[in-house]
Amino acid sequence: MTEKLFRLFLTVLISINISSCIVENDIDITKYPIITSVKELSEFYNISLDATGKYENSLISTYFDGSRQLTYSYEDLEGRDGMPLFYDITIDLETSLKDAALTYSMSKGAFKLGGSLASKTFIEIDNLYFGENFNESFYAYQTIDRDTTGIVFIARKGKNIFSLVVDGLYDTSHSMISDLIIPKIKNLETFKL
């Protein structure tokens, strides 16, 4: 029941955002190498994930204020070995530093609020150094009843914000973030749509 509340909360937030924008669906995600696809995730961990596109969704939203958002998501409710997998990357391109800082703070707060509605707790990992790559960053395990279920990573550089939510897959070595995600988003500040 709590997982349904969390998904409902995220759906309401997304619905509010989409109602005030122009959306391009089913974009070719290979044109955006900043995105780590499920195929790359599958190869990196040498695990079997359905990378046929069946569970993938990608879109670009352009908002009335000129800000833009690229979203790539994968949701397989059956998952591998019966474990559902939710993988979502969102890149927000804001029109000002003030808006970017606000979007970063709101995203971090929304994850925490949505997680609490779904009985999730976030355990922040603050011992990783991301260097000068970002102005702000938040990285945490998400847990349910003390069992780790996934990760959340949010980073802001300049006017651009990168968010990653993974539920159903994580690693304690942090290699997904340090070896797979960070190298692809080092130029986050200059990313354009």
FENRA-V688277 format. One line per field, one symbol per residue. phi: phi as a letter, one per 40 degrees, with the letter a starting at -180 (. if undefined). psi: psi as a letter, one per 30 degrees, with the letter a starting at -180 (. if undefined). burial: b if it has 9 or more other C-alpha atoms within 8 Angstrom, else e. Layout:
phi=???
psi=???
burial=???
This chain:
phi=.cccccccdccccccccccbabbbcfcccccbcccccccccccccfbcbcbcgdbcaaabbbcdcgcbabbbbbabccfcfgcdbbbbbbbcbccacccccccdcccccccccccccbfbbbbcbbccbcgccbcaabbacbbbfgccbibbbbbbbgcbbbbbbbbhaaaccgcdccbbcddcbdbdcccbb
psi=eeeeeeeeeeeeeeeeeefhlkkjlhljfffiffkjleeeeeeefhljkjgffegkkklkkklfgfllkkkklkjjfeakhgjkkkkkkkjkjlfleeeeeeeeeeeeeeeeeeeefghkkkjkjggkkgbgfleklkklkklkhgkkfalkkkkkjbgkkkkkkkjfklkffgfeeefeeeffgfheegkl.
burial=eeeebbeebbeeeeeeebeebebeeeeebeeeeebbebbebbeeeeeebebeeebbbbbbbbbeeebbbbbbbbbbebbbeebbbbbbbbbbbbbebebbbebbeebbeeebebbbbbbbbbeebeeeeeeeebbebbbbbbbbeeebbbbbbbbbbbbbbbbbbbbbbbeeeebbbbebbbebeeebeeeee
